[in-house]
Amino acid sequence: RQLASASPSLSFLSEVSKEIVACWRG
């Protein structure tokens, strides 16, 4: 989350995408 200050939008989407992929694989 170090890039959160630089691009909060991308950081948020990155975390959300990881959760979605985890659900699909789960």
C-alpha positions as CSV (number, residue, x, y, z in Angstrom):
1,R,0.0,0.0,0.0
2,Q,3.0,2.3,-0.5
3,L,1.6,3.5,-3.8
4,A,-1.7,4.4,-2.2
5,S,-0.5,8.0,-1.8
6,A,0.5,8.1,-5.5
7,S,-2.5,6.3,-7.0
8,P,-5.2,5.4,-4.5
9,S,-7.5,4.3,-7.3
10,L,-5.1,1.8,-8.7
11,S,-4.3,0.5,-5.2
12,F,-8.0,0.0,-4.4
13,L,-8.7,-1.7,-7.7
14,S,-5.6,-3.9,-7.2
15,E,-6.9,-5.2,-3.8
16,V,-10.4,-5.6,-5.1
17,S,-9.2,-7.6,-8.1
18,K,-7.2,-9.9,-5.8
19,E,-10.2,-10.6,-3.7
20,I,-12.3,-11.3,-6.8
21,V,-9.7,-13.7,-8.2
22,A,-9.5,-15.4,-4.8
23,C,-13.3,-15.9,-4.8
24,W,-13.2,-17.4,-8.4
25,R,-10.3,-19.7,-7.5
26,G,-11.8,-20.6,-4.1
